[in-house]
C-alpha cells in the first residue's frame, strides 16, 4: 500500500530541507532543496528549451559524487544567479568540497521562464536572484508553502496559474519517495471539457481537493491548438528524491522514469517550447540491495509522485495577473 508521508512533502524524507523566497514586485521567486549531508544526484532533460547550471557534473562518469544543494528558480537565465547566492551562503558556513581556503559547494540549478507575467523586471544590471537564493537558504525547513511560493510565484500552467508543488509516497517496505516541482508547462494541466486535472487518477488523501475524473476520455490535445509556434516561455523543473542509497548511474534511471510524471499531469509534455528538467536525489539513509526490480519500483513511485506534485502545484496556486488559479476557475465554471 502506498501512502503519503506525514507532511505530503519531499521533506518527509529525513535529511532534506526546502526553503522558498519571493520577490512579489517582480512576481518571481526561488526554491532551494538543501540536504543535511552531501547527496548523490543525477538529472534528465527532456524539454526543448532548458536552462540549467552544473548539470554536466551530475553525469555518472564525472568526479564529484555528492552535491550540496539544488536550486529551482524563476527568472529565466537571470534566475541562474540564485545558485550564486546559495553557493556563497553554503561556503561561508564551511559546506562544500575542501579544495582550498574556502569550501567549494557544488550547486546544480534549473530555471523556468516567468518574465512575461506582469511583474516589474526592471532591475538594471543586478537581478534579485542571488539575494533570493540566500534568503531561501535562511528559510529552509521541513515545512514550506505550495502554490504561489518560491519558484512557483510567477509560473503558469497552460491557461491557468502554475505554481510550486510537492508530494511524498511511502510503501510498506520502507521505501520513501518525494517530489518537488515548479510547474510552468506550455501544455494544459486540466482535461479538455472537464474540470478534472490530468493527474487526478494518482491523487492520494484528497490532496487535490478530491478529484473526480470525467465519464469518458477527452481528446488529449487542448482545443484551439495554435497554428503558430509560441515563444520558448515554459518549462517544468523538478526534483524527485528517495531514501534508498543509490549512485549517480542508478539515479539517472530514476530521473528518466520520473519524467513520465510530467506526461501524466500535463498534455502535451516535453514540447520544443518547454525545458522539462528532472533531478533525482538520494539521501542514502536506507541501505538496501538495489536490484533492477527495486530500481524500477523506485522510478515508478517517483513518476506517480511527480504527477501528484504537479497536480498539487496547480490546485494550490492562487490567481495572479491574467492567469486564474485552478480553484477560482473551477468555482466560476460551476457558476
Backbone bond lengths (Angstrom), bond angles and torsions (degrees), N, CA, C in turn:
res aa  C-N    CA-C-N  psi(-1)  N-CA   C-N-CA  omega(-1)  CA-C   N-CA-C  phi
1 X - - - 1.464 - - 1.530 109.64 -
2 X 1.317 116.40 135.04 1.463 122.31 179.19 1.520 108.96 -103.35
3 X 1.338 116.45 128.17 1.463 121.48 179.33 1.522 108.77 -131.69
4 X 1.341 117.89 153.55 1.465 119.36 173.15 1.525 109.90 -69.61
5 X 1.321 116.34 155.10 1.449 120.85 171.36 1.512 110.96 -70.04
6 X 1.332 118.04 177.86 1.466 120.63 -173.80 1.520 114.62 -62.10
7 X 1.320 118.51 -29.76 1.466 121.78 178.47 1.526 111.93 -101.34
8 X 1.323 116.96 -15.91 1.463 122.98 -170.19 1.525 110.63 55.18
9 X 1.334 114.92 44.12 1.454 123.29 178.38 1.522 108.62 -134.36
10 X 1.314 117.03 160.46 1.454 120.89 178.27 1.519 111.46 -59.72
11 X 1.321 117.16 -25.52 1.462 121.84 -179.90 1.526 112.82 -76.12
12 X 1.327 118.35 1.26 1.464 119.91 168.05 1.525 110.98 -63.93
13 X 1.326 116.70 -22.40 1.458 120.64 175.39 1.524 108.77 -77.97
14 X 1.319 116.83 124.61 1.460 120.56 179.26 1.520 110.39 -57.35
15 X 1.318 115.21 137.31 1.455 120.00 175.88 1.513 114.86 96.86
16 X 1.336 118.44 1.37 1.459 121.37 179.53 1.520 111.08 -119.21
17 X 1.326 115.90 135.53 1.456 123.51 173.07 1.526 108.31 -124.37
18 X 1.330 116.41 153.80 1.467 121.98 176.12 1.517 108.94 -131.75
19 X 1.325 115.12 136.04 1.461 120.68 174.96 1.514 111.04 -125.32
20 X 1.319 116.40 141.04 1.468 123.18 176.48 1.516 109.84 -117.06
21 X 1.318 116.03 147.91 1.465 121.84 170.97 1.521 107.65 -143.83
22 X 1.337 115.85 144.77 1.459 121.19 -174.26 1.521 111.55 -131.66
23 X 1.318 116.09 149.17 1.456 124.08 168.72 1.526 105.51 -120.32
24 X 1.324 116.61 98.05 1.463 120.17 -171.89 1.527 111.95 -72.62
25 X 1.331 117.35 -27.86 1.460 119.03 176.63 1.527 110.52 -64.43
26 X 1.337 115.83 -41.05 1.459 120.60 179.54 1.527 112.59 -86.42
27 X 1.333 117.17 -8.05 1.470 122.43 -176.42 1.533 111.03 54.06
28 X 1.306 114.73 57.34 1.454 120.78 -179.13 1.516 109.24 -152.45
29 X 1.322 116.60 171.54 1.455 119.12 -179.86 1.513 111.82 -172.99
30 X 1.329 113.89 176.80 1.461 122.35 -175.80 1.523 109.82 -137.10
31 X 1.321 115.66 143.32 1.461 122.87 175.58 1.525 108.29 -124.08
32 X 1.329 116.21 135.52 1.457 121.70 179.61 1.521 109.25 -122.59
33 X 1.328 115.76 129.83 1.463 122.60 171.75 1.524 107.42 -98.95
34 X 1.344 115.60 117.02 1.458 121.47 -176.26 1.524 110.63 -114.04
35 X 1.325 118.62 111.34 1.462 119.59 171.90 1.531 109.43 -78.79
36 X 1.325 116.27 143.49 1.465 119.73 178.65 1.525 111.48 -67.66
37 X 1.320 116.64 -25.57 1.464 122.42 175.12 1.512 107.37 -133.27
38 X 1.336 118.60 153.94 1.467 119.84 179.17 1.530 111.17 -51.12
39 X 1.330 115.57 136.54 1.462 121.30 -172.31 1.517 110.97 -123.10
40 X 1.337 115.93 143.73 1.461 120.92 173.04 1.524 109.15 -67.18
41 X 1.343 116.23 145.58 1.463 120.21 -174.30 1.520 109.64 -151.94
42 X 1.327 116.51 149.96 1.461 122.76 172.95 1.530 107.44 -143.47
43 X 1.327 116.83 173.87 1.460 120.33 -177.20 1.518 110.02 -147.24
44 X 1.340 115.71 151.26 1.457 122.52 173.17 1.520 108.01 -135.97
45 X 1.328 116.58 129.13 1.463 122.50 -177.66 1.514 108.61 -114.74
46 X 1.335 117.01 124.47 1.470 121.61 -178.20 1.528 112.97 -119.20
47 X 1.317 117.87 -20.40 1.456 119.56 -176.94 1.517 112.19 -77.99
48 X 1.326 115.97 162.54 1.453 121.46 -177.90 1.511 114.99 -86.03
49 X 1.351 117.80 -9.46 1.462 119.82 -177.37 1.511 112.16 -136.08
50 X 1.351 118.89 60.88 1.462 120.03 -176.16 1.524 113.01 -78.89
51 X 1.329 115.22 159.14 1.456 122.55 171.29 1.513 107.91 -135.67
52 X 1.322 117.69 113.91 1.461 121.01 -171.30 1.520 111.69 -142.03
53 X 1.335 115.07 168.73 1.466 123.15 175.25 1.525 108.51 -140.38
54 X 1.318 115.59 137.69 1.473 123.82 173.46 1.530 113.49 60.66
55 X 1.320 118.24 21.10 1.462 118.47 179.25 1.528 111.99 -72.25
56 X 1.320 118.14 -27.22 1.464 119.40 177.97 1.528 111.40 -63.58
57 X 1.329 117.37 -29.51 1.467 120.92 179.02 1.524 112.58 -68.04
58 X 1.336 116.63 -13.08 1.462 120.53 -178.89 1.526 112.70 -86.97
59 X 1.319 118.18 -5.99 1.459 120.74 -179.45 1.525 110.29 -63.72
60 X 1.319 116.06 149.96 1.467 121.06 -175.55 1.516 112.72 -64.77
61 X 1.346 118.23 -22.57 1.456 120.60 -176.80 1.525 113.40 -97.95
62 X 1.323 118.26 15.51 1.459 121.04 179.05 1.526 110.86 -101.88
63 X 1.338 115.95 168.96 1.462 122.18 -168.04 1.524 113.80 -71.52
64 X 1.332 116.51 -47.44 1.466 119.97 -170.94 1.526 109.92 -74.27
65 X 1.316 116.27 128.91 1.469 121.52 -175.94 1.520 113.26 -100.40
66 X 1.344 117.77 -19.69 1.468 120.42 -176.79 1.525 109.06 -141.29
67 X 1.318 115.14 152.93 1.459 121.68 -170.53 1.526 110.10 -127.53
68 X 1.335 115.73 159.14 1.454 120.24 -164.69 1.525 113.90 -106.37
69 X 1.314 117.97 -17.99 1.467 122.41 177.15 1.520 107.87 -170.44
70 X 1.319 114.75 165.46 1.461 122.07 174.66 1.513 108.23 -135.97
71 X 1.326 116.56 133.77 1.458 122.09 -178.44 1.524 109.86 -112.57
72 X 1.326 115.99 129.37 1.465 123.93 167.96 1.519 105.94 -116.98
73 X 1.324 117.86 125.38 1.457 118.77 -172.48 1.511 112.44 -143.30
74 X 1.327 115.23 150.92 1.446 121.40 164.35 1.514 109.10 -76.09
75 X 1.333 115.99 -179.61 1.448 119.60 171.56 1.505 117.12 103.56
76 X 1.347 117.39 2.55 1.454 120.06 -176.18 1.524 108.88 52.85
77 X 1.332 118.94 -141.73 1.463 121.00 -175.06 1.527 111.88 -59.73
78 X 1.335 117.57 -30.71 1.460 120.00 179.80 1.533 111.25 -64.95
79 X 1.330 115.97 -30.37 1.458 120.30 -178.10 1.512 114.02 -67.07
80 X 1.341 117.44 -18.45 1.464 119.23 177.46 1.528 111.22 -63.50
81 X 1.333 117.13 -20.94 1.468 120.52 177.37 1.526 112.14 -66.09
82 X 1.342 117.28 -17.85 1.460 119.10 176.20 1.520 110.97 -58.61
83 X 1.345 116.40 -34.53 1.459 120.26 178.51 1.526 111.31 -65.94
84 X 1.350 118.09 -28.81 1.469 120.16 174.54 1.523 110.44 -63.14
85 X 1.336 115.93 -44.05 1.457 119.49 178.77 1.511 112.24 -62.81
86 X 1.341 116.13 -41.96 1.462 120.66 179.54 1.530 110.38 -66.19
87 X 1.332 116.79 -41.62 1.461 121.23 178.88 1.530 110.76 -59.38
88 X 1.321 116.89 -46.90 1.460 120.57 178.97 1.515 112.48 -63.27
89 X 1.344 115.71 -41.47 1.475 120.61 -179.42 1.526 110.30 -62.51
90 X 1.317 117.02 -44.58 1.459 120.50 -179.65 1.527 111.35 -68.04
91 X 1.326 117.04 -45.36 1.458 120.62 -177.40 1.522 111.59 -61.63
92 X 1.333 117.19 -38.78 1.462 120.85 178.77 1.519 112.06 -62.99
93 X 1.318 116.78 -19.40 1.470 121.73 179.40 1.529 111.76 -104.09
94 X 1.318 115.90 12.25 1.451 120.73 176.33 1.508 114.51 76.04
95 X 1.330 117.85 18.66 1.465 121.98 -178.26 1.519 109.36 -98.95
96 X 1.323 117.16 121.48 1.450 121.70 179.37 1.511 110.96 149.52
97 X 1.323 116.21 -171.11 1.454 121.56 179.61 1.528 109.63 -76.08
98 X 1.341 118.12 132.27 1.476 120.67 179.94 1.522 111.06 -81.65
99 X 1.311 116.71 80.39 1.470 120.90 -172.13 1.522 112.85 -121.72
100 X 1.319 119.07 16.86 1.449 120.65 -178.73 1.512 110.45 168.25
101 X 1.342 116.81 -158.38 1.466 119.69 -177.45 1.527 113.58 -67.79
102 X 1.327 117.27 -18.55 1.465 121.15 176.49 1.521 109.38 -127.46
103 X 1.333 115.13 146.31 1.462 119.44 171.94 1.527 108.96 -63.30
104 X 1.321 116.34 142.02 1.467 121.70 -178.16 1.520 108.54 -114.05
105 X 1.338 117.56 98.51 1.467 119.65 177.51 1.524 111.23 -73.64
106 X 1.313 115.60 146.08 1.461 121.45 173.30 1.521 107.00 -107.83
107 X 1.338 116.26 116.09 1.467 122.09 -168.60 1.527 109.72 -130.92
108 X 1.321 118.82 87.95 1.465 120.30 173.66 1.529 111.27 -63.26
109 X 1.325 115.79 157.42 1.462 120.45 -177.28 1.514 110.28 -152.12
110 X 1.328 115.40 155.61 1.463 122.96 171.61 1.515 108.40 -142.28
111 X 1.318 115.36 150.18 1.471 119.79 -176.01 1.527 110.77 -126.23
112 X 1.332 114.29 157.73 1.461 121.57 171.15 1.524 108.68 -120.04
113 X 1.322 115.45 160.71 1.464 121.58 -176.38 1.525 109.30 -92.88
114 X 1.343 116.17 118.02 1.467 120.71 176.07 1.531 111.32 -136.21
115 X 1.326 117.16 28.01 1.457 120.83 -174.47 1.525 113.44 -76.34
116 X 1.340 117.93 -19.97 1.465 120.97 -174.91 1.521 113.05 -105.44
117 X 1.330 117.77 30.57 1.469 119.77 -174.31 1.522 113.58 -100.01
118 X 1.334 117.87 9.94 1.458 120.75 177.52 1.511 114.76 94.56
119 X 1.330 118.79 -6.12 1.453 120.95 177.27 1.522 111.69 -75.73
120 X 1.320 115.79 162.59 1.459 122.06 -178.84 1.531 109.24 -81.81
121 X 1.319 116.25 106.66 1.459 121.25 -179.53 1.528 112.43 -103.38
122 X 1.318 117.47 14.29 1.468 121.07 -179.60 1.524 109.28 -83.68
123 X 1.330 116.47 71.09 1.472 120.34 -177.05 1.524 112.81 -100.12
124 X 1.323 117.65 7.87 1.460 119.88 177.01 1.513 111.53 71.07
125 X 1.345 116.07 -140.17 1.461 120.54 -175.51 1.524 113.16 -83.82
126 X 1.315 117.41 -16.46 1.473 120.30 -176.80 1.519 109.61 -119.55
127 X 1.333 116.17 110.37 1.466 120.57 178.65 1.533 109.27 -76.13
128 X 1.336 118.08 166.37 1.467 120.44 -178.50 1.525 114.42 -83.53
129 X 1.338 118.61 3.12 1.467 118.65 -164.63 1.525 114.66 -74.67
130 X 1.331 118.87 -33.19 1.461 118.93 175.94 1.530 110.22 -61.07
131 X 1.340 115.57 -42.85 1.467 119.29 177.60 1.521 111.47 -65.54
132 X 1.339 116.77 -37.30 1.465 119.94 177.05 1.526 111.00 -64.34
133 X 1.335 117.00 -38.40 1.452 119.89 177.48 1.515 111.86 -61.37
134 X 1.342 116.40 -44.72 1.465 119.67 178.03 1.526 111.26 -64.11
135 X 1.323 116.49 -42.75 1.470 120.04 -179.20 1.521 111.14 -64.45
136 X 1.335 117.34 -37.08 1.464 120.04 178.05 1.524 110.79 -64.80
137 X 1.333 117.39 -38.63 1.469 119.87 176.00 1.519 111.05 -61.93
138 X 1.314 117.02 -43.14 1.467 120.71 179.46 1.528 111.64 -63.09
139 X 1.325 116.28 -30.22 1.469 120.79 -176.98 1.520 112.98 -88.38
140 X 1.326 118.55 -1.80 1.464 121.62 -171.67 1.525 111.98 -59.13
141 X 1.334 114.68 133.15 1.459 121.65 -174.26 1.522 108.30 -157.97
142 X 1.319 116.68 171.69 1.467 120.15 173.21 1.531 111.08 -80.29
143 X 1.330 117.21 -17.49 1.467 122.12 177.29 1.516 109.00 -110.58
144 X 1.330 117.01 134.13 1.455 120.90 179.14 1.522 108.96 -154.71
145 X 1.331 115.69 161.15 1.459 121.98 -174.89 1.524 111.18 -85.67
146 X 1.334 114.79 154.59 1.461 122.57 176.16 1.530 109.29 -114.75
147 X 1.331 115.95 176.58 1.464 120.93 179.03 1.513 110.61 78.91
148 X 1.340 117.15 -123.13 1.464 122.39 -179.59 1.519 109.59 -79.76
149 X 1.310 116.44 72.83 1.456 123.17 -177.33 1.514 109.38 -148.29
150 X 1.328 116.32 148.25 1.451 121.13 175.49 1.520 112.33 51.37
151 X 1.326 115.78 -132.92 1.463 121.02 -178.55 1.519 112.94 -62.82
152 X 1.336 117.52 -15.70 1.454 121.08 -177.89 1.518 115.28 -89.12
153 X 1.343 118.32 -1.89 1.475 120.49 -175.60 1.525 111.50 -54.26
154 X 1.312 117.08 -51.68 1.460 120.33 -174.72 1.504 114.85 -100.83
155 X 1.329 117.22 11.68 1.460 120.85 -174.51 1.522 111.89 -75.34
156 X 1.322 115.19 154.01 1.456 122.17 172.99 1.521 108.33 -129.75
157 X 1.311 115.61 155.54 1.465 120.96 -179.57 1.516 108.02 -129.72
158 X 1.326 116.19 88.17 1.453 119.32 -173.55 1.512 109.77 63.16
159 X 1.323 117.16 -122.60 1.461 121.76 -178.44 1.520 113.26 -87.23
160 X 1.326 117.77 -2.77 1.462 122.04 -178.16 1.525 110.82 -113.17
161 X 1.322 115.36 170.88 1.460 121.39 174.67 1.524 109.83 -72.39
162 X 1.323 116.57 130.63 1.458 121.38 172.92 1.512 110.35 -90.53
163 X 1.331 115.93 -169.24 1.453 117.62 -178.90 1.509 112.77 177.77
164 X 1.333 113.93 -166.12 1.463 121.99 177.36 1.523 108.46 -97.55
165 X 1.332 116.22 132.34 1.460 120.69 179.85 1.513 111.28 -131.76
166 X 1.311 115.94 158.30 1.460 120.92 176.44 1.521 109.03 -155.82
167 X 1.321 115.54 157.68 1.461 121.56 178.52 1.525 107.56 -162.26
168 X 1.334 115.88 162.44 1.461 120.72 175.91 1.520 109.37 -139.89
169 X 1.337 115.05 161.05 1.457 121.27 -179.48 1.524 108.78 -146.90
170 X 1.338 116.12 126.72 1.461 122.59 177.66 1.521 108.55 -117.13
171 X 1.354 117.10 139.73 1.454 118.56 173.55 1.531 110.62 -111.96
172 X 1.309 116.25 174.23 1.458 121.63 -173.01 1.520 112.84 -70.30
173 X 1.336 118.11 -15.11 1.460 121.80 -178.40 1.520 113.11 -95.14
174 X 1.334 116.61 6.87 1.457 119.85 177.89 1.509 115.35 89.70
175 X 1.341 116.82 4.40 1.462 119.46 175.18 1.524 108.76 -78.71
176 X 1.323 115.59 129.14 1.462 121.75 -179.77 1.518 109.38 -121.62
177 X 1.320 115.91 138.66 1.464 122.52 178.89 1.522 107.98 -137.08
178 X 1.306 116.49 143.35 1.457 121.42 174.66 1.512 110.41 -138.83
179 X 1.324 116.05 163.32 1.469 120.85 178.48 1.516 109.25 -143.39
180 X 1.328 115.54 148.95 1.457 122.54 171.70 1.518 107.28 -138.90
181 X 1.338 117.17 143.00 1.460 119.78 -171.99 1.520 111.21 -149.52
182 X 1.320 115.25 139.72 1.452 122.39 163.63 1.517 106.62 -98.25
183 X 1.324 116.20 104.60 1.471 121.86 -172.05 1.525 110.02 -93.34
184 X 1.332 115.42 107.33 1.461 123.11 -177.76 1.527 109.47 -138.73
185 X 1.348 117.62 48.25 1.466 119.93 -172.04 1.524 113.10 -78.27
186 X 1.327 114.93 153.39 1.463 119.82 170.41 1.518 109.97 -70.96
187 X 1.309 117.72 -38.73 1.459 121.85 179.64 1.516 112.47 -70.73
188 X 1.325 114.73 173.35 1.459 121.01 -177.07 1.527 111.27 -92.66
189 X 1.328 115.01 145.48 1.464 121.52 176.35 1.525 111.64 -94.29
190 X 1.344 116.99 -8.98 1.467 122.24 -177.61 1.519 109.50 -111.03
191 X 1.306 117.29 139.60 1.460 122.49 178.99 1.534 109.85 -67.96
192 X 1.328 119.09 130.56 1.459 121.38 -179.00 1.524 111.97 -56.16
193 X 1.337 115.70 137.78 1.461 120.86 179.39 1.510 113.94 71.38
194 X 1.313 116.74 16.07 1.460 120.70 -175.08 1.518 108.40 -145.86
195 X 1.309 116.49 159.79 1.462 120.71 172.87 1.504 112.71 -93.80
196 X 1.327 117.49 1.46 1.464 121.42 -174.80 1.525 111.08 -83.45
197 X 1.303 115.86 140.06 1.454 121.39 171.67 1.531 109.66 -72.44
198 X 1.322 116.48 145.91 1.460 119.58 176.29 1.534 111.13 -57.68
199 X 1.307 116.91 -28.18 1.468 121.25 -177.64 1.519 113.51 -82.77
200 X 1.327 118.01 5.52 1.466 119.72 -172.83 1.539 113.64 -58.82
201 X 1.341 121.65 -34.48 1.470 118.24 -177.09 1.532 113.57 -65.40
202 X 1.334 117.06 -16.63 1.456 120.81 -174.46 1.530 112.40 -101.18
203 X 1.325 116.95 0.88 1.461 121.27 -176.46 1.528 111.28 -61.52
204 X 1.326 115.73 137.95 1.459 122.92 173.88 1.521 109.30 -122.37
205 X 1.318 115.87 137.91 1.474 122.61 172.54 1.531 112.82 53.69
206 X 1.330 117.26 40.53 1.475 122.52 175.96 1.526 112.77 54.36
207 X 1.333 117.00 34.01 1.467 120.65 -176.14 1.527 112.82 -69.71
208 X 1.336 117.56 -14.88 1.470 122.06 176.04 1.527 110.02 -116.19
209 X 1.297 116.42 28.68 1.457 121.30 176.37 1.506 114.86 85.08
210 X 1.340 118.24 10.82 1.460 120.79 -179.18 1.514 111.37 80.70
211 X 1.335 116.49 63.25 1.461 122.14 -176.52 1.530 111.30 -67.54
212 X 1.323 115.68 146.07 1.459 122.16 173.20 1.523 107.94 -128.95
213 X 1.303 116.05 129.69 1.451 120.28 -176.76 1.513 112.55 -75.45
214 X 1.330 117.43 165.80 1.466 121.61 178.25 1.520 110.82 -73.62
215 X 1.323 115.19 165.54 1.466 120.58 -179.10 1.524 112.02 -68.71
216 X 1.328 117.49 -28.56 1.461 120.75 178.41 1.520 108.81 -141.32
217 X 1.303 115.84 158.76 1.453 121.64 -177.08 1.526 110.13 -72.31
218 X 1.334 117.89 123.11 1.468 119.60 179.52 1.523 111.11 -80.57
219 X 1.338 115.15 175.36 1.466 119.83 171.84 1.521 109.04 -59.69
220 X 1.326 115.47 142.22 1.459 118.62 -179.03 1.521 112.25 -79.06
221 X 1.322 118.27 -19.78 1.453 121.16 178.51 1.523 110.13 -92.25
222 X 1.338 117.98 137.13 1.457 119.58 176.85 1.518 110.71 -65.48
223 X 1.331 116.05 151.29 1.461 119.78 177.48 1.522 109.62 -66.54
224 X 1.318 115.26 152.82 1.454 119.07 179.71 1.512 112.65 67.54
225 X 1.320 117.85 35.33 1.461 121.18 179.29 1.522 108.58 -55.13
226 X 1.352 118.30 124.30 1.472 120.08 -170.53 1.515 112.63 -64.43
227 X 1.315 114.69 142.90 1.458 120.10 178.99 1.520 111.29 -79.73
228 X 1.342 116.52 -28.69 1.459 121.19 179.92 1.524 109.68 -107.15
229 X 1.312 116.34 145.41 1.466 120.89 -179.47 1.532 109.85 -69.09
230 X 1.330 117.82 134.92 1.460 120.56 176.50 1.530 109.80 -79.44
231 X 1.336 117.93 168.62 1.460 119.02 173.78 1.530 110.27 -67.13
232 X 1.333 115.71 162.18 1.468 120.50 -178.84 1.527 107.88 -78.70
233 X 1.327 116.63 90.86 1.467 120.44 -172.94 1.519 112.22 -131.01
234 X 1.293 118.73 26.68 1.470 120.34 -175.34 1.506 111.13 -142.63
235 X 1.324 115.11 164.41 1.454 121.84 169.09 1.520 110.34 178.64
236 X 1.311 116.02 158.83 1.462 122.56 167.46 1.527 106.42 -114.01
237 X 1.331 116.16 121.61 1.462 120.91 177.25 1.525 107.76 -117.04
238 X 1.315 115.93 131.69 1.463 118.57 -169.44 1.519 111.08 -151.36
239 X 1.327 114.36 163.31 1.461 121.66 169.42 1.518 108.02 -136.68
240 X 1.317 115.61 140.22 1.461 121.76 169.01 1.519 106.93 -115.04
241 X 1.309 116.69 152.81 1.461 120.61 -177.22 1.520 109.72 -141.57
242 X 1.315 115.47 152.91 1.458 121.37 175.21 1.524 109.35 -137.64
243 X 1.328 115.23 153.66 1.463 120.03 175.51 1.522 111.93 -82.56
244 X 1.321 118.23 -13.06 1.463 121.71 -178.34 1.531 108.92 -73.36
245 X 1.327 116.50 134.19 1.461 121.46 179.92 1.533 109.92 -69.06
246 X 1.335 116.18 113.89 1.461 122.75 -179.65 1.522 109.24 -130.95
247 X 1.327 116.27 152.06 1.454 121.70 173.72 1.514 111.63 -91.00
248 X 1.329 115.91 175.32 1.462 119.86 -175.94 1.527 112.63 -61.95
249 X 1.321 117.14 -37.33 1.463 119.46 178.90 1.511 112.07 -64.95
250 X 1.324 116.55 -41.91 1.469 120.49 177.65 1.523 110.98 -67.89
251 X 1.321 116.59 -38.77 1.461 120.05 179.26 1.529 111.69 -66.98
252 X 1.315 117.24 -30.42 1.473 119.52 175.56 1.525 109.80 -59.75
253 X 1.327 117.45 -41.96 1.459 120.19 178.57 1.520 110.48 -65.16
254 X 1.337 117.88 -39.80 1.469 120.98 178.02 1.527 110.15 -62.21
255 X 1.340 117.05 -43.27 1.466 120.19 178.95 1.523 111.21 -62.68
256 X 1.329 116.81 -40.42 1.472 120.62 178.35 1.523 110.91 -62.99
257 X 1.320 116.90 -44.85 1.463 120.17 179.36 1.525 111.36 -66.90
258 X 1.328 116.32 -36.93 1.466 120.00 -178.15 1.518 112.14 -65.12
259 X 1.340 117.89 -25.68 1.462 120.32 177.76 1.530 111.19 -56.76
260 X 1.341 117.06 -27.20 1.463 119.23 177.91 1.522 111.86 -61.39
261 X 1.326 116.95 -24.43 1.463 119.74 176.86 1.516 112.56 -62.27
262 X 1.341 116.36 -34.69 1.468 119.34 176.42 1.519 109.52 -65.42
263 X 1.340 116.72 -44.77 1.462 120.24 -179.13 1.527 112.34 -66.17
264 X 1.327 118.38 -23.80 1.466 121.16 177.03 1.523 111.97 -79.83
265 X 1.327 117.16 -24.45 1.462 120.94 -173.92 1.517 113.82 -107.13
266 X 1.327 118.05 -11.54 1.467 122.08 -175.83 1.526 108.51 -138.61
267 X 1.339 116.51 135.70 1.468 121.32 175.19 1.523 109.49 -130.95
268 X 1.321 119.82 126.26 1.455 126.82 -12.24 1.527 111.11 -78.30
269 X 1.334 116.13 162.60 1.463 122.12 179.94 1.521 109.97 -120.26
270 X 1.332 116.20 163.71 1.464 123.56 175.43 1.529 111.49 57.26
271 X 1.313 116.81 38.14 1.465 120.04 -177.71 1.534 110.72 -77.70
272 X 1.338 117.41 169.53 1.465 119.24 173.62 1.524 113.14 -61.97
273 X 1.344 117.22 -17.64 1.460 121.68 -175.78 1.525 112.27 -93.07
274 X 1.321 117.21 -6.49 1.462 122.26 -179.95 1.523 110.20 -105.50
275 X 1.317 115.76 161.23 1.468 120.82 175.31 1.509 111.34 -119.56
276 X 1.327 116.65 38.27 1.469 122.49 -169.85 1.532 112.11 -48.24
277 X 1.329 115.20 119.18 1.458 123.05 -175.89 1.520 109.07 -135.49
278 X 1.328 117.43 126.89 1.463 122.50 179.68 1.523 109.51 -125.22
279 X 1.314 116.15 124.01 1.458 123.32 173.20 1.523 108.31 -95.42
280 X 1.329 116.19 151.33 1.465 121.75 173.32 1.518 108.17 -126.27
281 X 1.331 116.17 134.18 1.461 123.16 -172.72 1.520 109.02 -127.84
282 X 1.327 116.20 141.72 1.467 121.38 172.80 1.521 109.13 -118.65
283 X 1.326 116.40 124.73 1.462 119.69 174.27 1.522 111.01 -77.91
284 X 1.331 117.42 -20.96 1.453 121.84 176.35 1.506 115.62 72.16
285 X 1.344 117.02 15.43 1.469 119.33 -175.34 1.526 113.29 -78.18
286 X 1.339 117.42 -15.40 1.462 120.41 179.86 1.527 109.77 -124.19
287 X 1.322 115.00 112.45 1.461 120.33 178.15 1.523 109.19 -87.66
288 X 1.319 116.23 123.85 1.453 122.77 179.09 1.523 108.65 -138.87
289 X 1.328 116.20 157.43 1.457 119.75 171.62 1.530 107.48 -72.92
290 X 1.317 116.62 110.32 1.464 121.10 -172.94 1.524 109.17 -89.42
291 X 1.302 115.21 94.59 1.461 121.74 174.78 1.528 109.15 -83.82
292 X 1.322 117.73 163.37 1.470 118.72 174.15 1.532 112.39 -55.62
293 X 1.339 117.03 -33.82 1.457 119.93 179.87 1.522 111.16 -67.14
294 X 1.341 117.22 -42.55 1.467 119.83 177.82 1.521 110.56 -65.12
295 X 1.325 117.28 -40.74 1.459 120.09 179.06 1.524 110.98 -61.63
296 X 1.333 116.38 -40.84 1.467 120.23 177.24 1.521 110.94 -63.60
297 X 1.322 116.61 -37.84 1.462 120.60 179.17 1.528 111.42 -64.88
298 X 1.325 116.06 -43.64 1.464 120.01 178.15 1.526 110.16 -62.47
299 X 1.336 117.24 -43.38 1.458 120.22 179.03 1.507 113.02 -63.91
300 X 1.328 116.92 -38.11 1.468 120.27 178.23 1.521 111.00 -66.67
301 X 1.333 116.76 -42.62 1.466 120.37 176.23 1.526 110.85 -61.62
302 X 1.342 116.08 -39.76 1.460 120.10 -179.26 1.525 111.36 -64.46
303 X 1.330 117.71 -40.30 1.463 120.86 179.54 1.520 110.80 -63.49
304 X 1.322 117.34 -46.70 1.467 120.24 178.25 1.520 111.28 -63.55
305 X 1.337 116.00 -39.32 1.462 120.51 -179.24 1.528 110.75 -64.71
306 X 1.325 116.99 -40.03 1.460 120.12 178.55 1.520 111.08 -67.98
307 X 1.328 118.16 -38.73 1.469 120.40 175.28 1.527 110.56 -58.95
308 X 1.319 116.51 -43.29 1.469 120.92 178.57 1.531 110.89 -65.03
309 X 1.334 116.85 -40.81 1.466 120.30 -179.83 1.523 111.14 -62.90
310 X 1.349 117.08 -39.37 1.467 119.74 177.15 1.530 109.93 -64.94
311 X 1.330 116.54 -44.47 1.456 119.35 176.89 1.516 111.95 -57.80
312 X 1.328 117.34 -42.88 1.466 120.60 179.23 1.529 111.15 -67.17
313 X 1.344 117.60 -36.38 1.460 120.38 178.88 1.524 110.71 -58.56
314 X 1.324 116.00 -45.75 1.463 120.82 -179.21 1.526 110.28 -72.58
315 X 1.323 117.49 -42.59 1.462 120.88 -178.94 1.532 111.48 -62.28
316 X 1.325 117.83 -39.07 1.466 121.56 -175.27 1.517 113.50 -83.71
317 X 1.324 118.61 -13.48 1.460 121.11 -174.74 1.528 110.93 -73.05
318 X 1.309 115.55 139.96 1.464 122.47 175.35 1.521 110.33 -95.75
319 X 1.317 116.23 155.34 1.464 120.93 177.70 1.527 110.17 -58.04
320 X 1.327 115.47 141.30 1.463 121.22 178.09 1.520 108.26 -152.61
321 X 1.337 116.36 127.70 1.445 120.36 -179.12 1.516 111.22 60.49
322 X 1.337 116.58 -129.88 1.472 120.14 -177.80 1.520 112.89 -92.27
323 X 1.336 118.50 8.17 1.458 121.30 -178.87 1.531 110.13 -109.67
324 X 1.346 116.96 113.45 1.462 118.86 178.56 1.529 111.27 -72.30
325 X 1.323 115.99 144.40 1.441 120.10 171.20 1.526 110.59 -71.23
326 X 1.310 116.54 152.99 1.473 120.56 -176.96 1.517 111.65 -56.04
327 X 1.320 118.11 -45.60 1.470 119.96 -175.56 1.526 111.13 -67.15
328 X 1.348 116.94 -39.04 1.460 119.54 175.72 1.523 110.43 -65.05
329 X 1.314 116.80 -44.70 1.475 121.26 179.15 1.532 110.87 -61.21
330 X 1.302 116.71 -41.55 1.465 120.61 -179.20 1.531 110.58 -66.96
331 X 1.317 115.82 -38.32 1.470 119.67 178.43 1.527 110.32 -64.34
332 X 1.334 116.77 -43.38 1.464 120.26 178.03 1.530 110.83 -65.78
333 X 1.323 117.49 -37.01 1.448 121.25 179.92 1.523 111.39 -62.81
334 X 1.312 115.37 -36.69 1.469 120.07 -178.69 1.529 111.65 -79.46
335 X 1.335 115.96 -14.63 1.459 119.58 179.77 1.498 112.38 77.54
